[in-house]
Amino acid sequence: MRDVAVFQGKLVLDSVKDVLLAPISLGAAIYSLFNREEETGRQFYEVLHTARRFEDWINKYGDADRIPPPGFARKREGESVDIMVERLEELVKRQYERGGLTASAKEAIDRALDSVHARVRGRN
C-alpha cells in the first residue's frame, strides 16, 4: 500500500508540473524568438532541462525496479515518440525534395506507422 500511495503522490506532482509546464514552455519559446541577445530557443530548452531534472527527481516509476519487468514491458531499442517523429520527418523531407507530397508519400507514411505499431505490439 505504501508504494501505491507514493505512486499516487508522484502522479499528482507530475500532473502539477505538466499543467505549469504548458504555459511556461510556450512563454519561453515565444520570448526566445524575440530575444536577439541570446541564441534563439535557449529559454525554451532551459525549460526542458529543468522539467527533465524535475522528472528525474520525482522518479515516478522508480518503485517498479523492485521486481524484474515482464517481457512486454522491456524497453526495446528504437522505441520512442522522438524516433517515430524523426522517421516521419525524414520521410516528409525526402518527398518534398522529390517534388511534393504524393499518394506514394501517404503510402510510405502509412507503412512507417504500421511498422511502429507492429514493433510496439512486439511483432518485429
Jmol script that loads the backbone (N, CA, C; Angstrom):
load data "model"
ATOM      1  N   MET A   1       0.822  -1.200   0.000  1.00  0.00           N
ATOM      2  CA  MET A   1       0.000   0.000   0.000  1.00  0.00           C
ATOM      3  C   MET A   1       0.866   1.265   0.000  1.00  0.00           C
ATOM      4  N   ARG A   2       2.035   1.163   0.640  1.00  0.00           N
ATOM      5  CA  ARG A   2       2.926   2.314   0.661  1.00  0.00           C
ATOM      6  C   ARG A   2       3.299   2.735  -0.751  1.00  0.00           C
ATOM      7  N   ASP A   3       3.685   1.752  -1.580  1.00  0.00           N
ATOM      8  CA  ASP A   3       4.099   2.067  -2.949  1.00  0.00           C
ATOM      9  C   ASP A   3       2.951   2.665  -3.753  1.00  0.00           C
ATOM     10  N   VAL A   4       1.742   2.185  -3.519  1.00  0.00           N
ATOM     11  CA  VAL A   4       0.573   2.732  -4.225  1.00  0.00           C
ATOM     12  C   VAL A   4       0.363   4.188  -3.819  1.00  0.00           C
ATOM     13  N   ALA A   5       0.447   4.478  -2.520  1.00  0.00           N
ATOM     14  CA  ALA A   5       0.254   5.848  -2.044  1.00  0.00           C
ATOM     15  C   ALA A   5       1.351   6.771  -2.578  1.00  0.00           C
ATOM     16  N   VAL A   6       2.594   6.302  -2.540  1.00  0.00           N
ATOM     17  CA  VAL A   6       3.707   7.111  -3.054  1.00  0.00           C
ATOM     18  C   VAL A   6       3.522   7.361  -4.542  1.00  0.00           C
ATOM     19  N   PHE A   7       3.124   6.336  -5.293  1.00  0.00           N
ATOM     20  CA  PHE A   7       2.913   6.490  -6.732  1.00  0.00           C
ATOM     21  C   PHE A   7       1.817   7.520  -7.011  1.00  0.00           C
ATOM     22  N   GLN A   8       0.741   7.478  -6.249  1.00  0.00           N
ATOM     23  CA  GLN A   8      -0.344   8.444  -6.446  1.00  0.00           C
ATOM     24  C   GLN A   8       0.149   9.870  -6.167  1.00  0.00           C
ATOM     25  N   GLY A   9       0.960  10.030  -5.133  1.00  0.00           N
ATOM     26  CA  GLY A   9       1.536  11.339  -4.847  1.00  0.00           C
ATOM     27  C   GLY A   9       2.423  11.823  -5.975  1.00  0.00           C
ATOM     28  N   LYS A  10       3.224  10.910  -6.519  1.00  0.00           N
ATOM     29  CA  LYS A  10       4.097  11.262  -7.642  1.00  0.00           C
ATOM     30  C   LYS A  10       3.271  11.646  -8.865  1.00  0.00           C
ATOM     31  N   LEU A  11       2.152  10.953  -9.085  1.00  0.00           N
ATOM     32  CA  LEU A  11       1.285  11.305 -10.211  1.00  0.00           C
ATOM     33  C   LEU A  11       0.720  12.716 -10.059  1.00  0.00           C
ATOM     34  N   VAL A  12       0.363  13.074  -8.825  1.00  0.00           N
ATOM     35  CA  VAL A  12      -0.152  14.425  -8.580  1.00  0.00           C
ATOM     36  C   VAL A  12       0.945  15.459  -8.864  1.00  0.00           C
ATOM     37  N   LEU A  13       2.153  15.221  -8.347  1.00  0.00           N
ATOM     38  CA  LEU A  13       3.265  16.141  -8.616  1.00  0.00           C
ATOM     39  C   LEU A  13       3.536  16.270 -10.107  1.00  0.00           C
ATOM     40  N   ASP A  14       3.518  15.142 -10.813  1.00  0.00           N
ATOM     41  CA  ASP A  14       3.767  15.155 -12.247  1.00  0.00           C
ATOM     42  C   ASP A  14       2.671  15.917 -12.984  1.00  0.00           C
ATOM     43  N   SER A  15       1.439  15.775 -12.544  1.00  0.00           N
ATOM     44  CA  SER A  15       0.321  16.498 -13.172  1.00  0.00           C
ATOM     45  C   SER A  15       0.445  18.000 -12.961  1.00  0.00           C
ATOM     46  N   VAL A  16       0.816  18.401 -11.757  1.00  0.00           N
ATOM     47  CA  VAL A  16       1.009  19.830 -11.483  1.00  0.00           C
ATOM     48  C   VAL A  16       2.120  20.373 -12.374  1.00  0.00           C
ATOM     49  N   LYS A  17       3.209  19.594 -12.500  1.00  0.00           N
ATOM     50  CA  LYS A  17       4.308  20.003 -13.385  1.00  0.00           C
ATOM     51  C   LYS A  17       3.806  20.208 -14.809  1.00  0.00           C
ATOM     52  N   ASP A  18       3.009  19.263 -15.302  1.00  0.00           N
ATOM     53  CA  ASP A  18       2.517  19.362 -16.674  1.00  0.00           C
ATOM     54  C   ASP A  18       1.609  20.573 -16.867  1.00  0.00           C
ATOM     55  N   VAL A  19       0.746  20.836 -15.902  1.00  0.00           N
ATOM     56  CA  VAL A  19      -0.162  21.987 -16.006  1.00  0.00           C
ATOM     57  C   VAL A  19       0.640  23.291 -16.039  1.00  0.00           C
ATOM     58  N   LEU A  20       1.676  23.372 -15.221  1.00  0.00           N
ATOM     59  CA  LEU A  20       2.506  24.582 -15.195  1.00  0.00           C
ATOM     60  C   LEU A  20       3.431  24.660 -16.406  1.00  0.00           C
ATOM     61  N   LEU A  21       3.886  23.513 -16.865  1.00  0.00           N
ATOM     62  CA  LEU A  21       4.867  23.474 -17.941  1.00  0.00           C
ATOM     63  C   LEU A  21       4.299  23.935 -19.281  1.00  0.00           C
ATOM     64  N   ALA A  22       3.034  23.660 -19.549  1.00  0.00           N
ATOM     65  CA  ALA A  22       2.451  24.046 -20.841  1.00  0.00           C
ATOM     66  C   ALA A  22       2.570  25.556 -21.083  1.00  0.00           C
ATOM     67  N   PRO A  23       2.056  26.405 -20.208  1.00  0.00           N
ATOM     68  CA  PRO A  23       2.175  27.843 -20.485  1.00  0.00           C
ATOM     69  C   PRO A  23       3.608  28.364 -20.336  1.00  0.00           C
ATOM     70  N   ILE A  24       4.374  27.803 -19.408  1.00  0.00           N
ATOM     71  CA  ILE A  24       5.750  28.266 -19.223  1.00  0.00           C
ATOM     72  C   ILE A  24       6.584  27.964 -20.465  1.00  0.00           C
ATOM     73  N   SER A  25       6.430  26.756 -21.029  1.00  0.00           N
ATOM     74  CA  SER A  25       7.219  26.405 -22.214  1.00  0.00           C
ATOM     75  C   SER A  25       6.821  27.247 -23.417  1.00  0.00           C
ATOM     76  N   LEU A  26       5.525  27.508 -23.573  1.00  0.00           N
ATOM     77  CA  LEU A  26       5.083  28.375 -24.673  1.00  0.00           C
ATOM     78  C   LEU A  26       5.616  29.796 -24.487  1.00  0.00           C
ATOM     79  N   GLY A  27       5.543  30.300 -23.271  1.00  0.00           N
ATOM     80  CA  GLY A  27       6.064  31.636 -22.991  1.00  0.00           C
ATOM     81  C   GLY A  27       7.557  31.730 -23.263  1.00  0.00           C
ATOM     82  N   ALA A  28       8.302  30.703 -22.842  1.00  0.00           N
ATOM     83  CA  ALA A  28       9.751  30.690 -23.071  1.00  0.00           C
ATOM     84  C   ALA A  28      10.059  30.619 -24.561  1.00  0.00           C
ATOM     85  N   ALA A  29       9.279  29.838 -25.302  1.00  0.00           N
ATOM     86  CA  ALA A  29       9.502  29.724 -26.748  1.00  0.00           C
ATOM     87  C   ALA A  29       9.236  31.057 -27.442  1.00  0.00           C
ATOM     88  N   ILE A  30       8.151  31.702 -27.082  1.00  0.00           N
ATOM     89  CA  ILE A  30       7.817  32.996 -27.697  1.00  0.00           C
ATOM     90  C   ILE A  30       8.865  34.040 -27.323  1.00  0.00           C
ATOM     91  N   TYR A  31       9.231  34.075 -26.051  1.00  0.00           N
ATOM     92  CA  TYR A  31      10.247  35.033 -25.601  1.00  0.00           C
ATOM     93  C   TYR A  31      11.566  34.812 -26.344  1.00  0.00           C
ATOM     94  N   SER A  32      11.950  33.544 -26.485  1.00  0.00           N
ATOM     95  CA  SER A  32      13.241  33.255 -27.118  1.00  0.00           C
ATOM     96  C   SER A  32      13.250  33.622 -28.598  1.00  0.00           C
ATOM     97  N   LEU A  33      12.082  33.638 -29.240  1.00  0.00           N
ATOM     98  CA  LEU A  33      12.014  34.042 -30.643  1.00  0.00           C
ATOM     99  C   LEU A  33      12.335  35.529 -30.824  1.00  0.00           C
ATOM    100  N   PHE A  34      11.958  36.321 -29.821  1.00  0.00           N
ATOM    101  CA  PHE A  34      12.139  37.771 -29.940  1.00  0.00           C
ATOM    102  C   PHE A  34      13.368  38.284 -29.211  1.00  0.00           C
ATOM    103  N   ASN A  35      14.016  37.443 -28.449  1.00  0.00           N
ATOM    104  CA  ASN A  35      15.207  37.850 -27.709  1.00  0.00           C
ATOM    105  C   ASN A  35      16.418  37.691 -28.615  1.00  0.00           C
ATOM    106  N   ARG A  36      16.961  38.807 -29.071  1.00  0.00           N
ATOM    107  CA  ARG A  36      18.087  38.769 -30.001  1.00  0.00           C
ATOM    108  C   ARG A  36      19.434  38.766 -29.278  1.00  0.00           C
ATOM    109  N   GLU A  37      19.411  38.895 -27.964  1.00  0.00           N
ATOM    110  CA  GLU A  37      20.659  38.953 -27.213  1.00  0.00           C
ATOM    111  C   GLU A  37      21.262  37.569 -26.997  1.00  0.00           C
ATOM    112  N   GLU A  38      20.438  36.544 -27.024  1.00  0.00           N
ATOM    113  CA  GLU A  38      20.923  35.184 -26.779  1.00  0.00           C
ATOM    114  C   GLU A  38      20.546  34.306 -27.961  1.00  0.00           C
ATOM    115  N   GLU A  39      21.068  33.110 -27.955  1.00  0.00           N
ATOM    116  CA  GLU A  39      20.798  32.150 -29.019  1.00  0.00           C
ATOM    117  C   GLU A  39      19.295  31.810 -29.041  1.00  0.00           C
ATOM    118  N   THR A  40      18.711  31.783 -30.231  1.00  0.00           N
ATOM    119  CA  THR A  40      17.289  31.520 -30.390  1.00  0.00           C
ATOM    120  C   THR A  40      16.927  30.158 -29.804  1.00  0.00           C
ATOM    121  N   GLY A  41      15.883  30.138 -29.015  1.00  0.00           N
ATOM    122  CA  GLY A  41      15.395  28.890 -28.433  1.00  0.00           C
ATOM    123  C   GLY A  41      15.991  28.553 -27.088  1.00  0.00           C
ATOM    124  N   ARG A  42      16.969  29.305 -26.662  1.00  0.00           N
ATOM    125  CA  ARG A  42      17.687  28.971 -25.428  1.00  0.00           C
ATOM    126  C   ARG A  42      16.749  28.855 -24.224  1.00  0.00           C
ATOM    127  N   GLN A  43      15.871  29.807 -24.042  1.00  0.00           N
ATOM    128  CA  GLN A  43      14.970  29.783 -22.887  1.00  0.00           C
ATOM    129  C   GLN A  43      14.063  28.551 -22.924  1.00  0.00           C
ATOM    130  N   PHE A  44      13.577  28.204 -24.108  1.00  0.00           N
ATOM    131  CA  PHE A  44      12.722  27.024 -24.238  1.00  0.00           C
ATOM    132  C   PHE A  44      13.474  25.767 -23.799  1.00  0.00           C
ATOM    133  N   TYR A  45      14.701  25.607 -24.278  1.00  0.00           N
ATOM    134  CA  TYR A  45      15.471  24.408 -23.930  1.00  0.00           C
ATOM    135  C   TYR A  45      15.887  24.403 -22.462  1.00  0.00           C
ATOM    136  N   GLU A  46      16.061  25.574 -21.882  1.00  0.00           N
ATOM    137  CA  GLU A  46      16.327  25.631 -20.443  1.00  0.00           C
ATOM    138  C   GLU A  46      15.115  25.129 -19.663  1.00  0.00           C
ATOM    139  N   VAL A  47      13.907  25.463 -20.131  1.00  0.00           N
ATOM    140  CA  VAL A  47      12.687  24.945 -19.502  1.00  0.00           C
ATOM    141  C   VAL A  47      12.656  23.422 -19.625  1.00  0.00           C
ATOM    142  N   LEU A  48      13.015  22.890 -20.807  1.00  0.00           N
ATOM    143  CA  LEU A  48      13.031  21.436 -20.983  1.00  0.00           C
ATOM    144  C   LEU A  48      14.021  20.761 -20.033  1.00  0.00           C
ATOM    145  N   HIS A  49      15.198  21.346 -19.896  1.00  0.00           N
ATOM    146  CA  HIS A  49      16.196  20.773 -18.983  1.00  0.00           C
ATOM    147  C   HIS A  49      15.696  20.798 -17.534  1.00  0.00           C
ATOM    148  N   THR A  50      15.058  21.883 -17.162  1.00  0.00           N
ATOM    149  CA  THR A  50      14.514  21.987 -15.807  1.00  0.00           C
ATOM    150  C   THR A  50      13.416  20.952 -15.586  1.00  0.00           C
ATOM    151  N   ALA A  51      12.544  20.789 -16.573  1.00  0.00           N
ATOM    152  CA  ALA A  51      11.465  19.800 -16.469  1.00  0.00           C
ATOM    153  C   ALA A  51      12.030  18.389 -16.386  1.00  0.00           C
ATOM    154  N   ARG A  52      13.067  18.109 -17.165  1.00  0.00           N
ATOM    155  CA  ARG A  52      13.693  16.785 -17.120  1.00  0.00           C
ATOM    156  C   ARG A  52      14.281  16.527 -15.732  1.00  0.00           C
ATOM    157  N   ARG A  53      14.954  17.527 -15.186  1.00  0.00           N
ATOM    158  CA  ARG A  53      15.536  17.371 -13.852  1.00  0.00           C
ATOM    159  C   ARG A  53      14.445  17.114 -12.826  1.00  0.00           C
ATOM    160  N   PHE A  54      13.310  17.819 -12.944  1.00  0.00           N
ATOM    161  CA  PHE A  54      12.198  17.618 -12.022  1.00  0.00           C
ATOM    162  C   PHE A  54      11.640  16.198 -12.161  1.00  0.00           C
ATOM    163  N   GLU A  55      11.502  15.723 -13.404  1.00  0.00           N
ATOM    164  CA  GLU A  55      11.023  14.356 -13.616  1.00  0.00           C
ATOM    165  C   GLU A  55      11.977  13.329 -13.014  1.00  0.00           C
ATOM    166  N   ASP A  56      13.282  13.565 -13.173  1.00  0.00           N
ATOM    167  CA  ASP A  56      14.261  12.667 -12.565  1.00  0.00           C
ATOM    168  C   ASP A  56      14.118  12.669 -11.048  1.00  0.00           C
ATOM    169  N   TRP A  57      13.850  13.831 -10.473  1.00  0.00           N
ATOM    170  CA  TRP A  57      13.682  13.945  -9.030  1.00  0.00           C
ATOM    171  C   TRP A  57      12.427  13.202  -8.572  1.00  0.00           C
ATOM    172  N   ILE A  58      11.331  13.348  -9.333  1.00  0.00           N
ATOM    173  CA  ILE A  58      10.095  12.636  -8.981  1.00  0.00           C
ATOM    174  C   ILE A  58      10.313  11.127  -9.075  1.00  0.00           C
ATOM    175  N   ASN A  59      11.029  10.703 -10.120  1.00  0.00           N
ATOM    176  CA  ASN A  59      11.291   9.268 -10.330  1.00  0.00           C
ATOM    177  C   ASN A  59       9.988   8.477 -10.222  1.00  0.00           C
ATOM    178  N   LYS A  60       9.032   8.890 -11.027  1.00  0.00           N
ATOM    179  CA  LYS A  60       7.660   8.386 -10.941  1.00  0.00           C
ATOM    180  C   LYS A  60       7.572   6.867 -10.934  1.00  0.00           C
ATOM    181  N   TYR A  61       8.366   6.205 -11.730  1.00  0.00           N
ATOM    182  CA  TYR A  61       8.253   4.747 -11.843  1.00  0.00           C
ATOM    183  C   TYR A  61       9.375   4.016 -11.117  1.00  0.00           C
ATOM    184  N   GLY A  62      10.056   4.693 -10.211  1.00  0.00           N
ATOM    185  CA  GLY A  62      11.189   4.110  -9.510  1.00  0.00           C
ATOM    186  C   GLY A  62      10.870   2.841  -8.741  1.00  0.00           C
ATOM    187  N   ASP A  63       9.679   2.748  -8.163  1.00  0.00           N
ATOM    188  CA  ASP A  63       9.322   1.549  -7.390  1.00  0.00           C
ATOM    189  C   ASP A  63       9.149   0.322  -8.270  1.00  0.00           C
ATOM    190  N   ALA A  64       9.032   0.506  -9.580  1.00  0.00           N
ATOM    191  CA  ALA A  64       8.903  -0.646 -10.486  1.00  0.00           C
ATOM    192  C   ALA A  64      10.159  -1.505 -10.465  1.00  0.00           C
ATOM    193  N   ASP A  65      11.282  -0.914 -10.061  1.00  0.00           N
ATOM    194  CA  ASP A  65      12.542  -1.659 -10.030  1.00  0.00           C
ATOM    195  C   ASP A  65      12.586  -2.715  -8.933  1.00  0.00           C
ATOM    196  N   ARG A  66      11.562  -2.788  -8.116  1.00  0.00           N
ATOM    197  CA  ARG A  66      11.520  -3.791  -7.052  1.00  0.00           C
ATOM    198  C   ARG A  66      11.416  -5.210  -7.607  1.00  0.00           C
ATOM    199  N   ILE A  67      10.868  -5.337  -8.817  1.00  0.00           N
ATOM    200  CA  ILE A  67      10.790  -6.650  -9.464  1.00  0.00           C
ATOM    201  C   ILE A  67      11.235  -6.510 -10.917  1.00  0.00           C
ATOM    202  N   PRO A  68      11.699  -7.593 -11.549  1.00  0.00           N
ATOM    203  CA  PRO A  68      12.080  -7.510 -12.968  1.00  0.00           C
ATOM    204  C   PRO A  68      10.856  -7.247 -13.838  1.00  0.00           C
ATOM    205  N   PRO A  69      11.038  -6.499 -14.928  1.00  0.00           N
ATOM    206  CA  PRO A  69       9.894  -6.193 -15.792  1.00  0.00           C
ATOM    207  C   PRO A  69       9.446  -7.424 -16.581  1.00  0.00           C
ATOM    208  N   PRO A  70       8.132  -7.533 -16.840  1.00  0.00           N
ATOM    209  CA  PRO A  70       7.663  -8.610 -17.716  1.00  0.00           C
ATOM    210  C   PRO A  70       8.137  -8.344 -19.146  1.00  0.00           C
ATOM    211  N   GLY A  71       8.132  -9.371 -19.967  1.00  0.00           N
ATOM    212  CA  GLY A  71       8.642  -9.265 -21.333  1.00  0.00           C
ATOM    213  C   GLY A  71       8.063  -8.127 -22.138  1.00  0.00           C
ATOM    214  N   PHE A  72       6.747  -7.923 -22.039  1.00  0.00           N
ATOM    215  CA  PHE A  72       6.109  -6.881 -22.845  1.00  0.00           C
ATOM    216  C   PHE A  72       6.494  -5.472 -22.391  1.00  0.00           C
ATOM    217  N   ALA A  73       7.029  -5.329 -21.187  1.00  0.00           N
ATOM    218  CA  ALA A  73       7.357  -4.006 -20.653  1.00  0.00           C
ATOM    219  C   ALA A  73       8.831  -3.663 -20.796  1.00  0.00           C
ATOM    220  N   ARG A  74       9.620  -4.568 -21.348  1.00  0.00           N
ATOM    221  CA  ARG A  74      11.044  -4.273 -21.522  1.00  0.00           C
ATOM    222  C   ARG A  74      11.225  -3.289 -22.667  1.00  0.00           C
ATOM    223  N   LYS A  75      12.075  -2.313 -22.429  1.00  0.00           N
ATOM    224  CA  LYS A  75      12.318  -1.301 -23.451  1.00  0.00           C
ATOM    225  C   LYS A  75      13.134  -1.906 -24.586  1.00  0.00           C
ATOM    226  N   ARG A  76      12.674  -1.647 -25.782  1.00  0.00           N
ATOM    227  CA  ARG A  76      13.390  -2.094 -26.973  1.00  0.00           C
ATOM    228  C   ARG A  76      14.075  -0.900 -27.607  1.00  0.00           C
ATOM    229  N   GLU A  77      15.230  -1.153 -28.162  1.00  0.00           N
ATOM    230  CA  GLU A  77      15.975  -0.089 -28.832  1.00  0.00           C
ATOM    231  C   GLU A  77      15.141   0.457 -29.995  1.00  0.00           C
ATOM    232  N   GLY A  78      15.120   1.758 -30.129  1.00  0.00           N
ATOM    233  CA  GLY A  78      14.418   2.368 -31.260  1.00  0.00           C
ATOM    234  C   GLY A  78      12.944   2.595 -31.020  1.00  0.00           C
ATOM    235  N   GLU A  79      12.494   2.492 -29.769  1.00  0.00           N
ATOM    236  CA  GLU A  79      11.088   2.725 -29.471  1.00  0.00           C
ATOM    237  C   GLU A  79      10.924   4.021 -28.686  1.00  0.00           C
ATOM    238  N   SER A  80      10.458   5.035 -29.355  1.00  0.00           N
ATOM    239  CA  SER A  80      10.106   6.276 -28.666  1.00  0.00           C
ATOM    240  C   SER A  80       9.349   7.162 -29.641  1.00  0.00           C
ATOM    241  N   VAL A  81       8.603   8.076 -29.104  1.00  0.00           N
ATOM    242  CA  VAL A  81       7.886   9.039 -29.941  1.00  0.00           C
ATOM    243  C   VAL A  81       8.887   9.882 -30.722  1.00  0.00           C
ATOM    244  N   ASP A  82      10.005  10.230 -30.070  1.00  0.00           N
ATOM    245  CA  ASP A  82      11.020  11.045 -30.744  1.00  0.00           C
ATOM    246  C   ASP A  82      11.560  10.359 -31.989  1.00  0.00           C
ATOM    247  N   ILE A  83      11.828   9.077 -31.897  1.00  0.00           N
ATOM    248  CA  ILE A  83      12.356   8.338 -33.050  1.00  0.00           C
ATOM    249  C   ILE A  83      11.299   8.247 -34.151  1.00  0.00           C
ATOM    250  N   MET A  84      10.045   8.013 -33.770  1.00  0.00           N
ATOM    251  CA  MET A  84       8.971   7.953 -34.749  1.00  0.00           C
ATOM    252  C   MET A  84       8.826   9.298 -35.469  1.00  0.00           C
ATOM    253  N   VAL A  85       8.884  10.396 -34.729  1.00  0.00           N
ATOM    254  CA  VAL A  85       8.770  11.728 -35.333  1.00  0.00           C
ATOM    255  C   VAL A  85       9.943  11.978 -36.283  1.00  0.00           C
ATOM    256  N   GLU A  86      11.167  11.584 -35.864  1.00  0.00           N
ATOM    257  CA  GLU A  86      12.333  11.758 -36.728  1.00  0.00           C
ATOM    258  C   GLU A  86      12.167  10.997 -38.043  1.00  0.00           C
ATOM    259  N   ARG A  87      11.681   9.769 -37.968  1.00  0.00           N
ATOM    260  CA  ARG A  87      11.491   8.972 -39.189  1.00  0.00           C
ATOM    261  C   ARG A  87      10.457   9.597 -40.103  1.00  0.00           C
ATOM    262  N   LEU A  88       9.345  10.038 -39.536  1.00  0.00           N
ATOM    263  CA  LEU A  88       8.303  10.663 -40.351  1.00  0.00           C
ATOM    264  C   LEU A  88       8.789  11.988 -40.938  1.00  0.00           C
ATOM    265  N   GLU A  89       9.552  12.722 -40.157  1.00  0.00           N
ATOM    266  CA  GLU A  89      10.105  13.993 -40.639  1.00  0.00           C
ATOM    267  C   GLU A  89      11.035  13.757 -41.827  1.00  0.00           C
ATOM    268  N   GLU A  90      11.898  12.766 -41.716  1.00  0.00           N
ATOM    269  CA  GLU A  90      12.812  12.427 -42.819  1.00  0.00           C
ATOM    270  C   GLU A  90      12.025  12.021 -44.067  1.00  0.00           C
ATOM    271  N   LEU A  91      10.996  11.247 -43.856  1.00  0.00           N
ATOM    272  CA  LEU A  91      10.169  10.799 -44.972  1.00  0.00           C
ATOM    273  C   LEU A  91       9.514  11.983 -45.677  1.00  0.00           C
ATOM    274  N   VAL A  92       8.969  12.900 -44.908  1.00  0.00           N
ATOM    275  CA  VAL A  92       8.318  14.079 -45.488  1.00  0.00           C
ATOM    276  C   VAL A  92       9.346  14.945 -46.210  1.00  0.00           C
ATOM    277  N   LYS A  93      10.532  15.114 -45.625  1.00  0.00           N
ATOM    278  CA  LYS A  93      11.587  15.902 -46.274  1.00  0.00           C
ATOM    279  C   LYS A  93      11.984  15.293 -47.613  1.00  0.00           C
ATOM    280  N   ARG A  94      12.166  13.966 -47.637  1.00  0.00           N
ATOM    281  CA  ARG A  94      12.546  13.304 -48.898  1.00  0.00           C
ATOM    282  C   ARG A  94      11.464  13.482 -49.951  1.00  0.00           C
ATOM    283  N   GLN A  95      10.219  13.347 -49.556  1.00  0.00           N
ATOM    284  CA  GLN A  95       9.118  13.502 -50.511  1.00  0.00           C
ATOM    285  C   GLN A  95       9.050  14.946 -51.018  1.00  0.00           C
ATOM    286  N   TYR A  96       9.261  15.878 -50.136  1.00  0.00           N
ATOM    287  CA  TYR A  96       9.232  17.277 -50.542  1.00  0.00           C
ATOM    288  C   TYR A  96      10.340  17.565 -51.549  1.00  0.00           C
ATOM    289  N   GLU A  97      11.536  17.027 -51.278  1.00  0.00           N
ATOM    290  CA  GLU A  97      12.662  17.225 -52.191  1.00  0.00           C
ATOM    291  C   GLU A  97      12.396  16.601 -53.552  1.00  0.00           C
ATOM    292  N   ARG A  98      11.582  15.579 -53.596  1.00  0.00           N
ATOM    293  CA  ARG A  98      11.248  14.922 -54.865  1.00  0.00           C
ATOM    294  C   ARG A  98      10.132  15.645 -55.608  1.00  0.00           C
ATOM    295  N   GLY A  99       9.598  16.692 -55.023  1.00  0.00           N
ATOM    296  CA  GLY A  99       8.584  17.445 -55.747  1.00  0.00           C
ATOM    297  C   GLY A  99       7.257  17.547 -55.037  1.00  0.00           C
ATOM    298  N   GLY A 100       7.208  17.238 -53.788  1.00  0.00           N
ATOM    299  CA  GLY A 100       5.974  17.401 -53.039  1.00  0.00           C
ATOM    300  C   GLY A 100       5.448  16.080 -52.508  1.00  0.00           C
ATOM    301  N   LEU A 101       4.445  16.213 -51.672  1.00  0.00           N
ATOM    302  CA  LEU A 101       3.836  15.033 -51.076  1.00  0.00           C
ATOM    303  C   LEU A 101       2.813  14.459 -52.053  1.00  0.00           C
ATOM    304  N   THR A 102       2.913  13.167 -52.270  1.00  0.00           N
ATOM    305  CA  THR A 102       2.063  12.497 -53.245  1.00  0.00           C
ATOM    306  C   THR A 102       1.345  11.335 -52.585  1.00  0.00           C
ATOM    307  N   ALA A 103       0.603  10.608 -53.392  1.00  0.00           N
ATOM    308  CA  ALA A 103      -0.068   9.409 -52.887  1.00  0.00           C
ATOM    309  C   ALA A 103       0.973   8.398 -52.410  1.00  0.00           C
ATOM    310  N   SER A 104       2.119   8.342 -53.093  1.00  0.00           N
ATOM    311  CA  SER A 104       3.165   7.409 -52.659  1.00  0.00           C
ATOM    312  C   SER A 104       3.726   7.826 -51.299  1.00  0.00           C
ATOM    313  N   ALA A 105       3.748   9.130 -51.037  1.00  0.00           N
ATOM    314  CA  ALA A 105       4.213   9.598 -49.723  1.00  0.00           C
ATOM    315  C   ALA A 105       3.240   9.153 -48.643  1.00  0.00           C
ATOM    316  N   LYS A 106       1.949   9.261 -48.934  1.00  0.00           N
ATOM    317  CA  LYS A 106       0.944   8.821 -47.970  1.00  0.00           C
ATOM    318  C   LYS A 106       1.115   7.337 -47.685  1.00  0.00           C
ATOM    319  N   GLU A 107       1.347   6.552 -48.720  1.00  0.00           N
ATOM    320  CA  GLU A 107       1.560   5.115 -48.536  1.00  0.00           C
ATOM    321  C   GLU A 107       2.818   4.842 -47.719  1.00  0.00           C
ATOM    322  N   ALA A 108       3.879   5.598 -47.970  1.00  0.00           N
ATOM    323  CA  ALA A 108       5.129   5.422 -47.220  1.00  0.00           C
ATOM    324  C   ALA A 108       4.932   5.782 -45.756  1.00  0.00           C
ATOM    325  N   ILE A 109       4.196   6.854 -45.497  1.00  0.00           N
ATOM    326  CA  ILE A 109       3.910   7.241 -44.112  1.00  0.00           C
ATOM    327  C   ILE A 109       3.075   6.165 -43.433  1.00  0.00           C
ATOM    328  N   ASP A 110       2.065   5.648 -44.150  1.00  0.00           N
ATOM    329  CA  ASP A 110       1.242   4.572 -43.596  1.00  0.00           C
ATOM    330  C   ASP A 110       2.083   3.346 -43.270  1.00  0.00           C
ATOM    331  N   ARG A 111       3.017   2.982 -44.166  1.00  0.00           N
ATOM    332  CA  ARG A 111       3.897   1.836 -43.902  1.00  0.00           C
ATOM    333  C   ARG A 111       4.773   2.080 -42.687  1.00  0.00           C
ATOM    334  N   ALA A 112       5.285   3.300 -42.563  1.00  0.00           N
ATOM    335  CA  ALA A 112       6.132   3.634 -41.411  1.00  0.00           C
ATOM    336  C   ALA A 112       5.335   3.541 -40.112  1.00  0.00           C
ATOM    337  N   LEU A 113       4.116   4.060 -40.116  1.00  0.00           N
ATOM    338  CA  LEU A 113       3.275   3.972 -38.921  1.00  0.00           C
ATOM    339  C   LEU A 113       2.909   2.524 -38.605  1.00  0.00           C
ATOM    340  N   ASP A 114       2.613   1.731 -39.637  1.00  0.00           N
ATOM    341  CA  ASP A 114       2.324   0.311 -39.419  1.00  0.00           C
ATOM    342  C   ASP A 114       3.518  -0.399 -38.803  1.00  0.00           C
ATOM    343  N   SER A 115       4.716  -0.053 -39.252  1.00  0.00           N
ATOM    344  CA  SER A 115       5.933  -0.649 -38.713  1.00  0.00           C
ATOM    345  C   SER A 115       6.097  -0.309 -37.236  1.00  0.00           C
ATOM    346  N   VAL A 116       5.835   0.958 -36.898  1.00  0.00           N
ATOM    347  CA  VAL A 116       5.931   1.375 -35.497  1.00  0.00           C
ATOM    348  C   VAL A 116       4.909   0.632 -34.651  1.00  0.00           C
ATOM    349  N   HIS A 117       3.688   0.540 -35.150  1.00  0.00           N
ATOM    350  CA  HIS A 117       2.640  -0.180 -34.404  1.00  0.00           C
ATOM    351  C   HIS A 117       3.013  -1.627 -34.200  1.00  0.00           C
ATOM    352  N   ALA A 118       3.563  -2.255 -35.236  1.00  0.00           N
ATOM    353  CA  ALA A 118       3.966  -3.661 -35.118  1.00  0.00           C
ATOM    354  C   ALA A 118       5.054  -3.831 -34.077  1.00  0.00           C
ATOM    355  N   ARG A 119       6.027  -2.917 -34.045  1.00  0.00           N
ATOM    356  CA  ARG A 119       7.102  -3.002 -33.055  1.00  0.00           C
ATOM    357  C   ARG A 119       6.553  -2.842 -31.647  1.00  0.00           C
ATOM    358  N   VAL A 120       5.630  -1.894 -31.479  1.00  0.00           N
ATOM    359  CA  VAL A 120       5.057  -1.659 -30.154  1.00  0.00           C
ATOM    360  C   VAL A 120       4.305  -2.896 -29.689  1.00  0.00           C
ATOM    361  N   ARG A 121       3.645  -3.551 -30.609  1.00  0.00           N
ATOM    362  CA  ARG A 121       2.892  -4.771 -30.262  1.00  0.00           C
ATOM    363  C   ARG A 121       3.793  -5.987 -30.114  1.00  0.00           C
ATOM    364  N   GLY A 122       5.080  -5.831 -30.458  1.00  0.00           N
ATOM    365  CA  GLY A 122       6.040  -6.925 -30.283  1.00  0.00           C
ATOM    366  C   GLY A 122       6.091  -7.910 -31.431  1.00  0.00           C
ATOM    367  N   ARG A 123       5.629  -7.485 -32.605  1.00  0.00           N
ATOM    368  CA  ARG A 123       5.646  -8.370 -33.768  1.00  0.00           C
ATOM    369  C   ARG A 123       6.774  -7.986 -34.706  1.00  0.00           C
ATOM    370  N   ASN A 124       7.977  -7.835 -34.203  1.00  0.00           N
ATOM    371  CA  ASN A 124       9.115  -7.443 -35.043  1.00  0.00           C
ATOM    372  C   ASN A 124       9.097  -8.281 -36.250  1.00  0.00           C
TER     373      ASN A 124
END
end "model"
wireframe off; spacefill off
backbone 0.3
color backbone group
